[in-house]
């Protein structure tokens, strides 16, 4: 199993006797992993799934669920969880965030529709096989398998698979609704370690 530890270069730089006038300060995050690290992990996870390295975790008999989303954890440690998710038609995750976790995904096959709250409205995008996306803390979205008409133009319909990474590992998710005034209202928060809502 691949380690999620990211090697950090500790190269020294020459220090000036005069400190800089404006010093950029990085925001404090709950993880040392960055979105780019999570994108790399989902890409590597996708490659490993396609190469058959996780066949022992896939549904028995190669029969993918058709009624509900299915997921299996590919990797976990104190810093990150990496999941493989199978998506079914008509089953959305509802508008949600990932509490204090950063996230990223890579689509392996099929296509996903993402509806993201941009502060004023829901924006839609389609992520096809090979596409990646990352989401910072506070990202509110709803994800579902793309309609068949979209999937047919981007690749095979079955199964629709994606690899997701969350850092730190998920502990909670909040769910939202769009009000009649064009704002978001949190409807509930749940403790969970499951990806993209309870599977």
C-alpha positions as CSV (number, residue, x, y, z in Angstrom):
1,X,0.0,0.0,0.0
2,X,1.4,3.4,-1.0
3,X,2.2,5.8,1.8
4,X,0.5,9.2,1.8
5,X,3.6,10.9,3.4
6,X,4.7,13.8,1.2
7,X,8.5,14.4,1.1
8,X,9.3,18.0,1.8
9,X,12.5,19.5,0.4
10,X,14.5,21.0,3.2
11,X,16.9,22.9,0.9
12,X,18.5,26.0,2.6
13,X,18.3,29.4,1.1
14,X,20.5,32.4,1.7
15,X,19.0,34.8,4.2
16,X,19.2,38.5,3.7
17,X,20.2,40.8,6.6
18,X,17.2,42.9,5.7
19,X,13.8,41.3,6.3
20,X,11.2,41.6,3.6
21,X,8.8,44.5,4.0
22,X,5.7,42.4,3.2
23,X,5.8,38.8,4.2
24,X,3.0,36.5,3.0
25,X,1.6,34.4,5.7
26,X,0.0,31.0,4.8
27,X,-3.4,30.4,6.4
28,X,-3.4,27.7,9.0
29,X,-4.9,24.5,7.7
30,X,-5.9,21.4,9.6
31,X,-3.6,19.3,7.4
32,X,-0.1,19.7,5.9
33,X,-1.4,18.2,2.6
34,X,-2.4,20.7,-0.1
35,X,-5.0,20.3,-2.8
36,X,-2.2,19.4,-5.3
37,X,-1.1,16.5,-3.0
38,X,-4.7,15.2,-2.8
39,X,-5.0,15.4,-6.6
40,X,-1.8,13.4,-7.0
41,X,-3.1,10.8,-4.5
42,X,-6.4,10.4,-6.3
43,X,-4.6,10.1,-9.6
44,X,-2.3,7.4,-8.2
45,X,-5.3,5.7,-6.7
46,X,-7.1,5.7,-10.1
47,X,-4.0,4.2,-11.8
48,X,-3.8,1.5,-9.1
49,X,-7.5,0.6,-9.5
50,X,-7.2,0.5,-13.3
51,X,-4.0,-1.7,-13.0
52,X,-6.0,-4.2,-10.8
53,X,-4.1,-3.5,-7.6
54,X,-7.4,-3.2,-5.7
55,X,-9.4,-6.0,-7.4
56,X,-9.6,-7.7,-4.0
57,X,-11.7,-4.8,-2.7
58,X,-14.1,-4.7,-5.6
59,X,-17.7,-6.2,-5.5
60,X,-17.6,-9.9,-5.8
61,X,-18.2,-11.3,-9.2
62,X,-17.6,-7.9,-10.8
63,X,-21.2,-6.9,-10.3
64,X,-21.5,-3.2,-9.5
65,X,-24.5,-2.1,-7.4
66,X,-27.2,-0.5,-9.5
67,X,-29.5,1.0,-6.8
68,X,-27.2,2.7,-4.4
69,X,-23.7,4.3,-4.4
70,X,-21.0,1.9,-3.3
71,X,-17.6,2.8,-1.8
72,X,-14.5,1.1,-0.5
73,X,-11.5,2.7,1.4
74,X,-8.3,2.2,-0.6
75,X,-5.9,3.9,1.9
76,X,-6.2,5.5,5.3
77,X,-3.8,7.0,7.8
78,X,-3.8,9.9,10.2
79,X,-3.6,12.4,7.4
80,X,-5.7,11.1,4.6
81,X,-8.5,8.8,3.5
82,X,-8.6,7.6,-0.2
83,X,-11.9,6.1,-1.5
84,X,-13.2,4.4,-4.6
85,X,-16.8,5.3,-5.3
86,X,-19.3,3.7,-7.7
87,X,-22.2,6.0,-8.7
88,X,-25.7,5.0,-9.7
89,X,-28.3,7.0,-11.7
90,X,-30.5,9.4,-9.9
91,X,-28.7,9.3,-6.6
92,X,-27.3,12.7,-5.6
93,X,-25.3,13.4,-2.5
94,X,-27.4,16.5,-1.6
95,X,-25.7,19.9,-1.1
96,X,-23.0,19.3,1.5
97,X,-19.5,20.3,2.7
98,X,-16.8,18.2,4.2
99,X,-16.5,20.1,7.5
100,X,-12.8,20.6,8.3
101,X,-11.4,18.4,5.4
102,X,-9.9,19.3,2.1
103,X,-10.9,17.1,-0.8
104,X,-10.1,16.0,-4.3
105,X,-11.3,13.5,-6.9
106,X,-10.3,11.8,-10.1
107,X,-13.0,10.3,-12.4
108,X,-12.0,6.9,-13.7
109,X,-15.0,6.1,-15.9
110,X,-18.3,7.6,-16.9
111,X,-19.0,11.2,-15.8
112,X,-20.1,13.1,-12.8
113,X,-22.3,16.2,-12.6
114,X,-21.2,18.7,-9.8
115,X,-23.5,21.5,-8.7
116,X,-21.4,23.9,-6.6
117,X,-22.6,26.9,-4.6
118,X,-20.6,30.0,-5.7
119,X,-22.0,32.3,-3.1
120,X,-24.9,33.5,-5.3
121,X,-26.2,30.4,-7.2
122,X,-25.5,26.8,-8.0
123,X,-23.1,26.3,-10.9
124,X,-22.9,23.1,-12.8
125,X,-20.0,21.3,-14.4
126,X,-19.5,17.8,-15.8
127,X,-16.4,15.9,-14.9
128,X,-15.6,13.1,-17.4
129,X,-13.2,10.2,-17.2
130,X,-9.7,11.5,-16.6
131,X,-10.9,14.8,-15.1
132,X,-9.9,16.0,-11.7
133,X,-11.2,18.5,-9.2
134,X,-10.2,19.7,-5.7
135,X,-12.3,21.4,-3.1
136,X,-11.1,23.6,-0.2
137,X,-12.7,23.8,3.2
138,X,-16.1,25.4,2.9
139,X,-16.8,24.0,-0.6
140,X,-20.5,23.3,-0.8
141,X,-21.6,20.9,-3.6
142,X,-23.9,18.2,-4.8
143,X,-22.5,15.4,-6.9
144,X,-24.3,12.7,-8.9
145,X,-23.7,10.5,-11.9
146,X,-24.1,12.5,-15.1
147,X,-27.2,11.8,-17.1
148,X,-26.9,9.1,-19.8
149,X,-26.9,11.6,-22.6
150,X,-23.8,13.3,-21.2
151,X,-22.0,10.0,-20.4
152,X,-22.6,8.5,-23.9
153,X,-20.6,11.4,-25.4
154,X,-17.7,11.0,-22.9
155,X,-17.3,7.3,-22.5
156,X,-18.8,4.1,-21.2
157,X,-21.9,4.2,-19.1
158,X,-21.1,1.3,-16.6
159,X,-19.6,1.6,-14.1
160,X,-19.2,5.3,-13.2
161,X,-16.2,5.3,-10.9
162,X,-14.2,8.0,-9.1
163,X,-11.4,8.1,-6.5
164,X,-11.7,10.7,-3.7
165,X,-9.2,11.8,-1.1
166,X,-10.0,13.8,2.1
167,X,-7.4,15.3,4.5
168,X,-7.7,15.1,7.3
169,X,-10.0,12.1,7.1
170,X,-13.7,12.9,7.2
171,X,-15.3,13.2,10.6
172,X,-18.4,15.3,9.7
173,X,-20.5,16.7,6.9
174,X,-23.0,19.5,6.9
175,X,-26.0,19.6,4.5
176,X,-27.6,22.7,3.0
177,X,-30.6,24.0,1.1
178,X,-30.9,27.1,-1.1
179,X,-33.5,29.5,0.4
180,X,-36.0,31.5,-1.6
181,X,-33.8,34.5,-0.9
182,X,-30.9,33.0,-2.8
183,X,-28.8,32.1,0.2
184,X,-27.7,28.8,1.8
185,X,-29.2,27.4,4.9
186,X,-27.6,24.6,6.8
187,X,-30.2,21.9,7.5
188,X,-28.1,19.4,9.5
189,X,-24.6,18.3,10.4
190,X,-23.8,14.6,10.8
191,X,-20.8,12.8,12.2
192,X,-19.5,10.4,9.5
193,X,-16.4,8.9,8.0
194,X,-18.1,7.9,4.8
195,X,-17.3,9.8,1.5
196,X,-19.8,12.0,-0.2
197,X,-22.5,11.3,2.3
198,X,-23.6,8.0,3.8
199,X,-23.3,5.2,1.3
